[in-house]
Amino acid sequence: MSFQNARVFLSPDFIIRAASQPWELDGVRDLRHRVFVEEQKIFATTDRDATDAIALPLAAISTLASEADQVVGTVRIHEDSPRIWRGSRLAVTETHRRMGRLGAELIRLAVCTAHGRGCDRFLAQVQMQNVTLFQRLHWAPLREIEVHGVPHMEMQADLAAYPPIPDPFVGWKTLSAKRGRR
């Protein structure tokens, strides 16, 4: 086997689903802390807020030998008012940002989950460097805003592009970009 084939063989798979196990929830909290407190320095000590009490945390989980290994991406969703949902705190570990479509898969799970729970409108406050990604994923910009001192774009998902899913805890498996998608 050539080295190039070995690299393809070792490319990780990812599980995209709602976080439910204690280690997954800990991984979500740790990842958000690393990204929003340590790396981006948006918050001084913690990014946790009142929304965490009502939000559903979603996770991208890397696998090792086909077993769930670690949380490498996350986003949270919640119903802000009747039939209006919001997504927030989208984060992917620095080491996995260029590995595949983890951010896009998390966004897909977020909107499809809310849609499956009766969402009529799905909104997010998106950091400016991510606006193009969201636009490619059928989101429309609404207005520029500032959140925690950082420029953001308020955006809305086109629900027609996101079929409702009934159970985000089942989720799906996705492959790294080098291996394609199942």
Secondary structure, DSSP 8 states (H G I E B T S, - for coil): --HHHHHHHH--EEEEEE--SHHHHHHHHHHHIIIIIIIS--SSS----GGGGT-EEEEEEEEETTEEEEEEEEEEEEEEETTEEEEEEEEE-GGGTTTSSHHHHHHHHHHHHHHHTT-SEEEEEEEGGGHHHHHHTTEEEEEEEEETTEEEEEEEE-GGGS---S-TTT-EEEE-TTT---
